[in-house]
Each structure stands twice: as structure tokens, then as C-alpha cells.
Amino acid sequence: MLRTGKEHLERLRDGRVVYIGKERVDDVTTHPAFRHAAATAARIYDMKADPANRETMAFEEDGESYSAYYILAKSRDDLRQRSRTHRKIAEATHGFFGRSPDHVASFVTGMCTKREFLDTEGGKFSDNLRGYYEHMRQNDIYAAYAVLPPQAARDPAFYQQQNLPVPTLQLVREEDDGVVISGMKMLATGAVIADEIWIGNVIPLAPDQTKQAITCAIPCNAPGLSLWSRKPMEVNARTEFDSPLSWKLDETDAMVMCEEVKVPWERVFCLDDPTQSSRIYTQTPSHCYGNHQSNVRFHTKLRLFVGLASKITQSTGANKIPAVAETLGRLAAMEAGLSGMIAGQIEAAEEWPEGHVTFNRRMMYAALNWCTESHSGIIDIVRELCGGGIFQMPADVSVMHDDELRRQFENYWQTPQMDALARMKLFRLAWDLVGSEFAGRHQQYEKFYAGASFIIRGHSFRETPWDELEAIVDDLMAAYDVPAAEGA
Ligand SMILES: Cc1cc2nc3c(=O)[nH]c(=O)nc-3n(C[C@H](O)[C@H](O)[C@H](O)COP(=O)(O)OP(=O)(O)OC[C@H]3O[C@@H](n4cnc5c(N)ncnc54)[C@H](O)[C@@H]3O)c2cc1C
């Protein structure tokens, strides 16, 4: 089924508990902190449901249409369709919704291509995963995830000394019809405007953390669940003109707090097995499917960066200066390089798991590493190109509503290359991209959304065929030996 935007907004009015500080939010679709982000998610659904986009963004099975990010890829063409769909969704938010509806859905779909991996001596969870996948695609579910313990949980002794439970989310007990969980999990981006939350552990647990190994899915309105929002940025955007990105693209981040939340057995995917709880992402195509989406999203954002950098330099006339053109050339090379890294993941796709194909894992991790390492540097380049132009603009666009101020503004702020209002519009966008609180959140997001950089490099290390690379060295050295002694 393909959900419409209106249907999505209706689903969000489900009694979920969301806090902004001590304020409890009644309806996330109308609250000034979240309404535009919710509407953005709704627009993604409308775009997907639009018959004009069906060929790219949907696939058919047994006469029913489903979102294309539920394709269990069996060919490069399937991967291409997945990738094109990610691209269209990313373009709808210019890459600022990291956890758009296709992100966690891709994690689940990738895992489903090798779902037998979830079956262990501790439990047969592959049927649960298949059931959840069917549920997601049938109802066009928007899931967020919280797959990290909170930083507060790193010193269990501190809590034990005070007779307090360690704050991280864990299994409290098993019951006939499911399990009960309590505790906190970080950091569910998008959960405020999504339907469900996948709970798990993407980073390995210690062997004794069996109760924390619980992996499951819960609806955002589950009794006992509350979402604690970080400071929302949409409320600070007074007009779209002045804060065009914060206005409608703050996808939200929230801590997930569970107190005695009941999870039916069919939504449990891992239990009491710390090793298994993180391996289900990397030993199946889950992590690869999900982070291919991240690569495509970042590339979409990078295209905006490069286009903006070029227009900024045009607005000041700096584009005529060879050194500035060189800087633009460097940015453009970065953009083209990432484009190649994404295309390569499909061209060099892996025939894995059996009967399926997956984006090339090493190239996906290389792109992920590159994006994580490069984002701050790219921002800095664009900041330098902006100069002080951003702060030469009036405080806000209301200046246009006063005839005399408007006359002065239009006369004095124009440049030979651009009229005053167009410059102001451009620099407002630039600031929301590189300097506003929204931009700052994105800088943090791009550093951490897939784990700290040493974690990402760890994935790259794991997937590298070291034998193959070391054999090159061995072969080279095998071609020569200790030379005969001189004069011998
Ligand atoms: C905006 C944003 C959105 C997010 N969205 C989500 C989400 O949707 N779902 C989700 O589950 N999580 C999400 N996260 C959480 C994210 O996965 C974590 O922030 C990330 O895994 C890093 O964990 P941490 O914040 O606890 O940092 P830490 O692990 O404390 O690391 C902080 C820094 O400490 C140093 N450090 C710590 N340990 C080591 C080590 N062993 N070796 C070397 N250096 C080390 C590094 O410099 C590292 O950068 C989000 C985070 C942000 C910032």
C-alpha cells in the first residue's frame, strides 16, 4: 500500500507522548515546533503515491503497490531503482532528512534478505522479521531507530551503588504474550514524526549485557513510551524567507524513554544475545542498504552546497577570480567523486546473500567515511566564500514592508551582479546551511549519525580483504632475494 500525506498526518495524531522540556505536545502535526517537519514527511508520502512517480518509487507484487525501498534486490536494476528512490526522497528535503522514511525501512529490508541469520539457539526470530517487513511495506510505515545506549549508561557501578537501575534500555521480564522493557535509548531522529521505533544495538555490547541485547519494534504511541525532544529549531524560524531550512526541515531528535513498555513476541528480533544483537546489521545487508541511502542523501546535500557556493561567488563577482574558481573546482571535484563512489556501489554490486545482490560494502563504507570526514571542511569552504555578506543583511525580510526602508535597501544593498532582495534571500539560505543552529545540528549529525568516525573506519577495516592486499606485497617481494655478495 502507498500511504498519502493526509493519511500520514492522521496517523501521527495517535496520542503519542512527546515532551519539549516540561511541555507535553498535544498534536505534533499542529504544534509550532514540529508541524512543518510533519508536513514535509507528508509531502514525501504524497510524492511517492503520485502515479507519475510510481515507476521509480514503487514496485508491484501480487497486484499491490509498495514503496521501492522495500525491494529485496535480486539484480543491479533493483539496486538502481532503490537508489533512484532514495535520490528522489533526498531531493524532497535537499538531504536534510537523514532518517526519511526510506532509511530504517532499508535497514529492515536489507536484513530481510538474509533473515535466517536471526535464528539462533536462543530463538527463531526470522519469521518475526519477515512479519515486520510485511507489516512495514503493507502499511507504508515510517520507522525511526534508537540503536545506542545513552552516554549516561557507561558506568553501571555508579547506579548500582545508589540502588538505581542502569538507565539504558533493557529487558525487564518475559511474559506469555511478549516482553516488557524499560530504560532509555539514544537518539531517535525523526521519531516525533514517524510511526514506529526500532530498538536495538548497532555497536557491540559486552558479553554480560544480555538484558540490553533486546532488539524489537514499538509504535510511537506505545503505553509507557515517551519521546524527549531536544531543543526544536522550527520554532525559531519566524519566516521561511529568513530561515528556509529550519522552517520545514528540522527532522527532530528525541531520547526514547520506556517505562514498562510491552512488546508482543512477534516484534522481538533478538533476545539475551549480546553478540548477535549488533551482528544482525553487519552480517546481513542491513547496514549496507541503510547506509547507501545515507550516501545518496549526503550527495544530494552536497549538490546544494556546490550550487550555493557558485551562486554566492556570482553575487559578489568573486567567481571571476582564478583562485575562487579553483576553490569551486575543488568542491565540484568532491561532488563528482562522491557521485562515482555511489554509482560504483551498484556497478560493483556483490552477489550476496544467496539469490540476492547488495551494494558493494567496501565502497559504501568508503563513501560513509569520506562524508563523515569531509562535511566540516566543506562547510568551512562555503563559509569562507560567503565572507561577511551574511551579516551585512538587515535582521529580517520585514524591511521590505516599509516603503522608505525598502527603497534604501534596494538601492544600497544591490551589487552589479544581483539585486538586493535576491542577495538577501541567497545569504539567508547560506546561513541556514553553514551557520545557524540548524546548520550546527547538521554538522553534529554528519559526524555522528552512523557512529563516531572510529566506528565507521572499523567497518571499513572489517570488510577489507587484507589477504588480497598483503599478497600484492608478498608477490612483489617474492620476485627478488638476497643478492649474491659483491664480487662473488
Ligand atoms: C544529530 C544526531 C542524530 C542522531 N541520530 C541517531 C538515530 O537516529 N539513531 C540512533 O540510534 N543514534 C543516533 N545518533 C547517535 C549516534 O549514533 C551517536 O552519537 C554516535 O554513535 C556516537 O556516540 P556518542 O554520541 O555516545 O559519542 P561517544 O561514543 O561518546 O564519542 C564521542 C567522541 O569520543 C571519542 N571516543 C569515544 N570512544 C572512543 C574510542 N573507543 N576510540 C577513539 N575515540 C573515542 C571520539 O572522539 C568520539 O568522537 C545521533 C547523533 C546525533 C549527533
The ligand as an SDF file (V2000), in Angstrom:
LIG
                    3D

 53 58  0  0  0  0  0  0  0  0999 V2000
   22.2130   14.7240   15.3960 C   0  0  0  0  0  0  0  0  0  0  0  0
   22.3490   13.2850   15.7580 C   0  0  0  0  0  0  0  0  0  0  0  0
   21.3940   12.3860   15.3440 C   0  0  0  0  0  0  0  0  0  0  0  0
   21.4750   11.0440   15.7250 C   0  0  0  0  0  0  0  0  0  0  0  0
   20.5170   10.1680   15.3090 N   0  0  0  0  0  0  0  0  0  0  0  0
   20.5420    8.9060   15.7630 C   0  0  0  0  0  0  0  0  0  0  0  0
   19.4920    7.9870   15.4190 C   0  0  0  0  0  0  0  0  0  0  0  0
   18.5960    8.2910   14.6300 O   0  0  0  0  0  0  0  0  0  0  0  0
   19.5070    6.7680   15.9910 N   0  0  0  0  0  0  0  0  0  0  0  0
   20.4970    6.3770   16.8450 C   0  0  0  0  0  0  0  0  0  0  0  0
   20.4460    5.2570   17.3390 O   0  0  0  0  0  0  0  0  0  0  0  0
   21.5100    7.2010   17.1390 N   0  0  0  0  0  0  0  0  0  0  0  0
   21.5470    8.4490   16.6350 C   0  0  0  0  0  0  0  0  0  0  0  0
   22.5560    9.2980   16.9660 N   0  0  0  0  0  0  0  0  0  0  0  0
   23.5430    8.8380   17.9560 C   0  0  0  0  0  0  0  0  0  0  0  0
   24.8290    8.4910   17.3260 C   0  0  0  0  0  0  0  0  0  0  0  0
   24.7710    7.2050   16.7970 O   0  0  0  0  0  0  0  0  0  0  0  0
   25.9000    8.6170   18.4130 C   0  0  0  0  0  0  0  0  0  0  0  0
   26.0280    9.9960   18.6960 O   0  0  0  0  0  0  0  0  0  0  0  0
   27.2010    8.0540   17.9490 C   0  0  0  0  0  0  0  0  0  0  0  0
   27.1280    6.6530   17.8730 O   0  0  0  0  0  0  0  0  0  0  0  0
   28.3530    8.4250   18.8960 C   0  0  0  0  0  0  0  0  0  0  0  0
   28.0550    8.0340   20.1920 O   0  0  0  0  0  0  0  0  0  0  0  0
   28.1540    9.1000   21.3550 P   0  0  0  0  0  0  0  0  0  0  0  0
   27.3660   10.2980   20.9780 O   0  0  0  0  0  0  0  0  0  0  0  0
   27.8030    8.4060   22.6070 O   0  0  0  0  0  0  0  0  0  0  0  0
   29.6690    9.5780   21.3460 O   0  0  0  0  0  0  0  0  0  0  0  0
   30.8990    8.8850   22.0470 P   0  0  0  0  0  0  0  0  0  0  0  0
   30.9010    7.4210   21.7850 O   0  0  0  0  0  0  0  0  0  0  0  0
   30.9370    9.3400   23.4530 O   0  0  0  0  0  0  0  0  0  0  0  0
   32.0970    9.5130   21.2580 O   0  0  0  0  0  0  0  0  0  0  0  0
   32.3960   10.9050   21.3610 C   0  0  0  0  0  0  0  0  0  0  0  0
   33.8280   11.1060   20.9550 C   0  0  0  0  0  0  0  0  0  0  0  0
   34.6650   10.4800   21.9360 O   0  0  0  0  0  0  0  0  0  0  0  0
   35.8160    9.9090   21.3160 C   0  0  0  0  0  0  0  0  0  0  0  0
   35.8370    8.4560   21.5900 N   0  0  0  0  0  0  0  0  0  0  0  0
   34.9710    7.7800   22.3740 C   0  0  0  0  0  0  0  0  0  0  0  0
   35.2640    6.4740   22.4250 N   0  0  0  0  0  0  0  0  0  0  0  0
   36.3700    6.3090   21.6610 C   0  0  0  0  0  0  0  0  0  0  0  0
   37.1680    5.1710   21.3100 C   0  0  0  0  0  0  0  0  0  0  0  0
   36.9070    3.9400   21.7650 N   0  0  0  0  0  0  0  0  0  0  0  0
   38.2190    5.3690   20.4720 N   0  0  0  0  0  0  0  0  0  0  0  0
   38.5050    6.5970   19.9910 C   0  0  0  0  0  0  0  0  0  0  0  0
   37.7840    7.7080   20.3120 N   0  0  0  0  0  0  0  0  0  0  0  0
   36.7370    7.5800   21.1110 C   0  0  0  0  0  0  0  0  0  0  0  0
   35.6960   10.2170   19.8510 C   0  0  0  0  0  0  0  0  0  0  0  0
   36.3720   11.4170   19.5930 O   0  0  0  0  0  0  0  0  0  0  0  0
   34.2070   10.4440   19.6400 C   0  0  0  0  0  0  0  0  0  0  0  0
   34.0270   11.2220   18.5180 O   0  0  0  0  0  0  0  0  0  0  0  0
   22.5360   10.6150   16.5490 C   0  0  0  0  0  0  0  0  0  0  0  0
   23.5210   11.5270   16.9350 C   0  0  0  0  0  0  0  0  0  0  0  0
   23.4360   12.8360   16.5450 C   0  0  0  0  0  0  0  0  0  0  0  0
   24.5150   13.7830   16.9890 C   0  0  0  0  0  0  0  0  0  0  0  0
  1  2  1  0
  2  3  1  0
  2 52  2  0
  3  4  2  0
  4  5  1  0
  4 50  1  0
  5  6  2  0
  6  7  1  0
  6 13  1  0
  7  8  2  0
  7  9  1  0
  9 10  1  0
 10 11  2  0
 10 12  1  0
 12 13  2  0
 13 14  1  0
 14 15  1  0
 14 50  1  0
 15 16  1  0
 16 17  1  0
 16 18  1  0
 18 19  1  0
 18 20  1  0
 20 21  1  0
 20 22  1  0
 22 23  1  0
 23 24  1  0
 24 25  2  0
 24 26  1  0
 24 27  1  0
 27 28  1  0
 28 29  2  0
 28 30  1  0
 28 31  1  0
 31 32  1  0
 32 33  1  0
 33 34  1  0
 33 48  1  0
 34 35  1  0
 35 36  1  0
 35 46  1  0
 36 37  1  0
 36 45  1  0
 37 38  2  0
 38 39  1  0
 39 40  1  0
 39 45  2  0
 40 41  1  0
 40 42  2  0
 42 43  1  0
 43 44  2  0
 44 45  1  0
 46 47  1  0
 46 48  1  0
 48 49  1  0
 50 51  2  0
 51 52  1  0
 52 53  1  0
M  END
$$$$
